[in-house]
Amino acid sequence: MRYHDGQPIHVGDAVTIDVMHHGTVVACIKDGIYLQPHSREQWTHLRDGVLIDTSFAGLVHYRDEAALEAAKVELLRRQA
């Protein structure tokens, strides 16, 4: 998956959501990449999308790029 500006989404990315909220990408489900303590076994039933640990609602599943765009999810910084 990609952000609206075309950059690929990576686990560990810090993001802003709707300008006023923050989060961290903890899973890229289709790619099978998860940030501990999350695991493939917990979330593969979702099949696609990303999980973001948000400041406003805990874990939120964004199923596709249209959902990311609607929520105004933007890359703030990449994990080094």
N, C-alpha and C positions, 0 to 999 in steps of 0.2 A: 504494500500500500504506500501511497504518497500523500504528503501534505498538499494543500491547495496550490502552493507555489512550485510543485513538482519535485521537491526533495523527498527521498525515500524516508520512511519512518523506521527508526531503530529502537530496540529495547534500551531503556535507560534515558531516552530523550526527555528533557524537561520541556513542558509545553504550557502555553496559556490557552485558556478556554473562555470564549466570549469576553476577551480582554481582561476581565476582573478576577478570574480563577486560575489556579495553577494545578499542574498534575505531572505525573511521571508515567511514561509508557512502560508497562510491566510485562506485556505479552504481545507478540505478533503471531497470531494463532495459525494462519496458513503456513507461515515459515517454520513453525514449531520452535520458536525462540521465546524463552520465558526468563524473567528475572526472579531469583529466589525470594520468597519461598513458594512462588507459584510454579505449577508444573503442567505439562502436556495432559496428564491424566485428569486433572481438574477441569480443563477448559476445552478440550477438543470437540465436545458436543456442540460448541458454537460454530465450528468449521471455518469461519472467515473473520476478518477484522482484527482489531486491536483492543486490548484492555488498558485503560488508563486509571491509575490511582489518583483520584481528584481531591481537591481541597473542599469541595462542596457536597460530595455524595459517596465518597469511598470509591470502590471499583466501578467503572462504567465501561460497558462494551459498545464500541463504535463499529458497526458491522461492515461499513464500506466508506469510500471516500466522500460520498454525498452526505453521510451522517457527520463526518469530520468537518466538512465545509459548513453545514447547517449550524453546528455548534461553535464555529469559528475557532477550531483547534489550530494553533500555530506553533512552530518550533521556537522555543526560547533559547535553548542551548543543548549541545550534544555532550554526552558523557565522554570524558577523555579516554 
